[in-house]
């Protein structure tokens, strides 16, 4: 009996100890986590900080309390179902003020994706599943200010908006950026052009014997791809020559370089030459550029160099500034020999070579390809390969030949800039469009943009807007209508529609392919104006979440920035329900009778995003 009694007592004691331990752990987790600050964002978590408790310069709205009734997220709500109005969204952890959902390494770690780091797969897009997406507003960093206006922003930004200064120290000898008080300055230097991008660009033009050392070559060189662009000073200084560059870099060890570029008002995009094709159509760029971009061009049978070849127009150039170009030691000489042999088999020729820079030129016709010996590597691509299929399509180590039309015309047949903006490009025929249809579309959007500006005029001045995105660009006529505004436009083409992005590039504009059921590859707070023409209706047909799209638009829009939604009435009513939750203000509405060219029941709704800070940010600002 004593033995059994002692055993029972021991068990009771052990149980009491366990309960006490659990209680102590609970107290530690609950109070410890609160005292240490907000927990990091977990994908799929709904227990995020309430906006109402930390929102300043606005109404104290009540919390949604997690996921709402699904009926409140439906598009096209029937009469009688419109009583639900979203009061507020939670705010993401302050440490996620730079969250890029599809390029977030935390997601890769959490989902344990098996990626090949040597192939740069971890820098490619990997999006959270719908049920694991964040459900919160991205807060601005402490002390955030309205960005400095263009063109002054080319040379300086507020340090508080991108509080990362490690590049200034790491690249101090190359004049990338310099910290001065509460600002970060950009002297225009780069890894290869310490003394300024302007002189470097003029030197390249001189190497190619272009008139007046102007790289635009009298309007014949307009679109450029800058790979491994750093803070995009090369692209910034090209703008003076009426050249627009897609500055491309991953969020790698030189973190925030693309964020700096966009904060400066320079066209830029997060991307990497990894395993998938870049989201641009074939024959898009007159020049590709790599200034010590740290890319091994010889890997995988020249796969990455062949991707550049796909993107270059007939007669396009690849400017390569690197130690290999002047071959100082045995390793440089080996790389130079192998690279020279590769590009020769690709039918590129040296157009110019000086100091540390070599400029190769792609052929104008298929003649060289037809003259190659049978079995030469890299091979020609299969006849059924679509060089304009890019969304999630793997790169292939093959050469894309020209169409019969390009071969016969010995080039792209494009007018010089700026005439090419409004001249019907030859590739219109790929879509069955006539010149008359093209011209009608151009005029239609000219009138629409004029109407947009009338609606925006009470709120904006000549320097209010700089970074603009057309979320469904079609032929690029919205961007063409903005030519005389001091803005640049990221033209986005849906991944599952007509591949009209090549028309956008043929007009001398830039853009990318995207699926709006997913997050865009950019940092938060990088665009001043979003134009959404039937984008909500499109994702509704796919069964995607309108709420997710609203949160994504809020993420990429700068505080005080604008959204123009052009869609059916039911979509406008859906969006209106979320204005208080998103802290957006309605600016103007134009009904279907206000424009003679209005299609169907399309309505124009203009919105402005408020500037708000979390209580933590406000305290830090004070």
Buried (B, 14 or more C-beta within 10 A) or exposed (E): EEEEEEEEEEEEEEEEEEEEEEEEEEEEEEEEEEEEEBBEBBBBBEEBBBBBEBBEEBEEBEBBEEEBEEEBBBBBBEEEEBEBEBBBBBBBBBBBBBBBBBBBEEBBEBEEEEBEEEBBBBBBBBBBEEEBBBBBBBBBBBBBBEBBBBBEBBBBBBBBBBBBBEBBEEBEEBBBBBBEEEBBBBBBBBBBBBEBBBEBBBBBBBBBEBEEBBBBBEBBBBBBBBBBBBBBBBBBBBBBBBBBBBBBBBBEEBBBBBBBBBBBBBBBBBBBBBBBBBBBBBBBBBBBBBBBBEBEBBEEBBBBBBBBBBBBBBBBBBBBBBBBBBBEEEEBEEBBEBBBEBBEBBBBEEBBBEEBBBBBBBBBBBEBBEEBEEEEEBBBBEEEBEBBBBBEBEBBBBBBBBBEEBBEBBBBBBBBBBEBBBBBBBBBEBBEBEEEBBBBBBBBBBEBBEBBBEBBEEBBEEBBBBBBBBBBBBBBBBBBBBBEBBBBBBBBBBBEEBBBBBBBBBBBBBBBBBBBBBBBBBBBBBBBBBBBBBBBBBBBEEEBBBBBBBBBBBBBBBBBBBBBBBBBBBBBBBBBBBBBBBBBBEBBBBEBEEBEEBEEEBBBBBBBBEBBBBEBBBEBEE
